[in-house]
Amino acid sequence: MVMPANVLKVTHRGTIATDQWQTASYFRPSGAAPATPIPAAFGTDVANKARDMWIALAPYTSAMVTFTGVRLDWYGATGSHDGSLDAVPTLGSIPGTAAGNHPPQTCVVASIRSAVPGPKFRGRMYLPLLSGTVSTSTGAFPTADASSIASAVKAYWVAVAALASWGAAGWTPVVVTQTPVGNQVAATAIKVGNVFDTQRRRRNKVVETYSTVTYP
């Protein structure tokens, strides 16, 4: 795995029923690369901004999903892993508040776009929302919900971009590609569709009980 230089990976983490979930996005310093180690105060700031995002997403999120905190990983001047920090928000975790549950392998994807064409210059955040209204005729959820989800991710980016508790000039959201060499380009858009996606990894973690009926 080849990572680009001077990139911060922020992984949102939480619980889903009896399991865990995580999804990540990336940022680069808008000015000079900050010195390590990652300050605890910065970790708390990022966790608080992430919590605000999950408050906005709570109306679309199943009650079996909870956001609990973030992990920060810093990749320095050579792309090597030069530090990490786990952080939790000051006011605690955020559970979903939506009624109803979809299967745990479903998710809503926030597709991260850049100005550079090609799939390797796109990113994804897999959001375990697992709830929301689904049309009986199309199987899709309302486009207004998709717009609200995309806006919540944008608001989180804007909030992190303004943080100066580590990296005095703030942060720029980026798309990271690890092939053929580590590279990163500025993110320019967040695209959320109104159809649920699936993650096989989450499906494989669900313990299944079989019922068998013999024949004849």
C-alpha positions as CSV (number, residue, x, y, z in Angstrom):
1,M,0.0,0.0,0.0
2,V,1.5,3.3,-1.1
3,M,0.2,6.5,0.5
4,P,0.9,10.0,-0.7
5,A,2.9,12.4,1.4
6,N,1.4,14.7,4.0
7,V,-2.1,13.3,4.2
8,L,-4.4,12.9,7.2
9,K,-6.8,10.0,7.2
10,V,-9.8,10.5,9.4
11,T,-11.8,7.3,10.1
12,H,-15.3,7.6,11.6
13,R,-16.1,4.6,13.9
14,G,-19.0,3.2,15.7
15,T,-21.2,0.3,16.5
16,I,-23.8,-1.5,14.4
17,A,-25.9,-3.9,16.5
18,T,-23.2,-6.2,18.0
19,D,-20.6,-5.3,15.4
20,Q,-18.5,-2.3,14.5
21,W,-18.4,0.0,11.4
22,Q,-15.9,2.5,10.1
23,T,-15.6,4.8,7.1
24,A,-12.8,7.3,6.2
25,S,-12.0,10.5,4.4
26,Y,-8.8,12.3,3.7
27,F,-7.4,15.8,4.2
28,R,-4.1,17.5,3.4
29,P,-2.7,20.6,5.2
30,S,-3.6,23.8,3.4
31,G,-0.2,25.2,4.4
32,A,3.0,23.7,5.6
33,A,2.9,20.1,7.0
34,P,2.4,20.3,10.8
35,A,4.9,18.7,13.2
36,T,4.1,15.4,14.9
37,P,2.8,14.1,17.2
38,I,-0.9,14.8,16.5
39,P,-2.2,17.0,19.4
40,A,-4.9,15.6,21.5
41,A,-6.8,18.9,21.2
42,F,-6.9,18.5,17.5
43,G,-8.2,15.0,17.7
44,T,-11.0,16.2,20.0
45,D,-11.8,19.0,17.6
46,V,-12.1,16.6,14.6
47,A,-14.2,14.2,16.7
48,N,-16.6,17.1,17.7
49,K,-17.0,18.1,14.0
50,A,-17.7,14.5,13.1
51,R,-20.2,14.3,15.8
52,D,-22.0,17.3,14.4
53,M,-22.2,15.5,11.0
54,W,-23.8,12.4,12.7
55,I,-26.3,14.6,14.5
56,A,-27.4,15.8,11.1
57,L,-27.5,12.2,9.8
58,A,-29.3,10.8,12.8
59,P,-32.8,11.3,11.3
60,Y,-31.8,8.9,8.5
61,T,-29.8,6.5,10.7
62,S,-31.2,3.4,12.3
63,A,-31.2,3.2,16.1
64,M,-28.9,0.1,15.9
65,V,-26.1,2.4,14.5
66,T,-24.0,4.6,16.8
67,F,-21.2,7.0,16.0
68,T,-18.6,6.8,18.8
69,G,-15.4,8.5,17.7
70,V,-12.6,8.9,15.2
71,R,-9.1,7.6,14.5
72,L,-6.6,10.0,12.9
73,D,-3.6,8.6,10.9
74,W,-0.9,10.9,9.6
75,Y,1.2,10.0,6.6
76,G,4.3,12.3,6.5
77,A,6.8,13.6,4.0
78,T,7.6,10.2,2.5
79,G,4.1,8.7,2.7
80,S,5.0,6.7,5.7
81,H,2.7,6.3,8.7
82,D,4.1,8.8,11.1
83,G,1.5,8.9,13.9
84,S,-2.0,8.0,14.9
85,L,-4.6,9.2,17.5
86,D,-7.9,7.9,18.7
87,A,-10.4,10.6,19.8
88,V,-13.9,10.8,21.1
89,P,-16.3,13.8,21.0
90,T,-16.6,16.0,24.1
91,L,-20.4,15.4,24.4
92,G,-20.3,11.7,23.7
93,S,-21.6,9.3,21.1
94,I,-24.5,9.8,18.7
95,P,-27.1,7.1,18.0
96,G,-29.4,7.0,15.1
97,T,-33.0,8.2,15.7
98,A,-34.9,6.9,12.6
99,A,-37.6,4.4,12.9
100,G,-37.2,1.1,11.2
101,N,-34.2,-0.9,10.1
102,H,-32.8,-2.1,6.8
103,P,-30.5,-5.1,6.5
104,P,-27.0,-4.4,8.1
105,Q,-25.2,-4.9,4.8
106,T,-27.0,-1.9,3.3
107,C,-25.4,1.6,3.3
108,V,-25.6,4.9,1.6
109,V,-22.5,5.9,-0.4
110,A,-21.1,9.4,-0.5
111,S,-19.0,9.4,-3.7
112,I,-16.2,11.9,-3.5
113,R,-15.3,13.5,-6.8
114,S,-12.3,15.5,-8.0
115,A,-11.5,17.6,-11.1
116,V,-9.3,14.8,-12.4
117,P,-11.2,12.3,-14.6
118,G,-11.0,8.6,-14.0
119,P,-12.3,6.2,-11.3
120,K,-9.0,6.2,-9.3
121,F,-9.5,9.9,-8.6
122,R,-12.8,9.3,-6.9
123,G,-13.3,8.3,-3.3
124,R,-16.2,6.8,-1.3
125,M,-17.6,7.1,2.2
126,Y,-19.8,4.1,3.2
127,L,-22.4,5.5,5.6
128,P,-24.2,2.9,7.6
129,L,-27.6,4.7,7.7
130,L,-29.7,1.6,7.5
131,S,-33.0,3.4,7.7
132,G,-35.3,5.9,5.9
133,T,-38.3,5.9,3.6
134,V,-38.1,3.6,0.6
135,S,-40.6,3.9,-2.3
136,T,-42.6,0.8,-2.8
137,S,-42.6,1.4,-6.6
138,T,-39.0,2.2,-7.2
139,G,-37.0,0.9,-4.2
140,A,-35.3,4.2,-3.9
141,F,-35.4,6.8,-1.1
142,P,-36.3,10.5,-1.6
143,T,-33.8,12.7,-3.4
144,A,-34.3,15.3,-0.7
145,D,-32.8,12.8,1.8
146,A,-29.8,12.2,-0.5
147,S,-29.3,16.0,-0.8
148,S,-29.4,16.4,3.0
149,I,-26.9,13.6,3.5
150,A,-24.5,15.2,1.0
151,S,-24.9,18.5,2.7
152,A,-24.1,17.0,6.1
153,V,-20.8,15.6,4.7
154,K,-20.0,19.0,3.2
155,A,-20.6,20.8,6.4
156,Y,-18.2,18.4,8.2
157,W,-15.6,19.1,5.5
158,V,-16.0,22.8,5.9
159,A,-15.7,22.5,9.7
160,V,-12.5,20.4,9.6
161,A,-11.0,22.7,6.9
162,A,-11.2,25.6,9.3
163,L,-9.5,23.9,12.2
164,A,-6.2,25.4,13.2
165,S,-5.4,23.4,16.4
166,W,-2.9,21.4,14.3
167,G,-1.8,22.8,10.9
168,A,-2.3,26.6,11.3
169,A,-3.5,27.1,7.7
170,G,-6.4,24.6,8.0
171,W,-7.1,21.5,5.9
172,T,-8.3,20.6,2.4
173,P,-10.4,17.5,1.7
174,V,-8.7,15.2,-0.9
175,V,-9.2,12.1,-2.8
176,V,-6.3,9.6,-2.3
177,T,-5.2,7.1,-4.8
178,Q,-2.6,4.5,-4.0
179,T,-1.8,3.2,-7.4
180,P,0.6,3.2,-9.2
181,V,2.2,5.6,-6.7
182,G,0.6,7.5,-3.9
183,N,-1.2,10.5,-5.1
184,Q,-3.8,13.0,-3.8
185,V,-6.0,15.6,-5.5
186,A,-8.4,18.1,-4.1
187,A,-12.0,17.0,-3.7
188,T,-14.5,19.1,-5.6
189,A,-17.9,17.5,-5.0
190,I,-19.9,15.0,-2.9
191,K,-22.4,12.9,-4.9
192,V,-25.0,10.9,-3.1
193,G,-27.5,8.7,-5.0
194,N,-31.0,7.8,-3.7
195,V,-30.5,4.0,-3.9
196,F,-29.1,1.9,-1.1
197,D,-25.8,0.1,-1.8
198,T,-24.5,-3.1,-0.1
199,Q,-21.3,-4.1,1.6
200,R,-20.5,-7.9,1.5
201,R,-18.1,-7.4,4.3
202,R,-20.9,-6.4,6.6
203,R,-23.1,-9.2,5.4
204,N,-20.4,-11.8,6.1
205,K,-20.3,-10.6,9.7
206,V,-24.0,-11.3,10.3
207,V,-24.4,-14.6,12.1
208,E,-27.1,-16.6,10.1
209,T,-29.4,-19.2,11.6
210,Y,-30.8,-21.7,9.1
211,S,-34.1,-23.5,9.3
212,T,-34.4,-26.8,7.5
213,V,-37.6,-28.6,6.4
214,T,-37.1,-32.2,5.2
215,Y,-38.8,-33.6,2.1
216,P,-41.0,-35.5,1.6
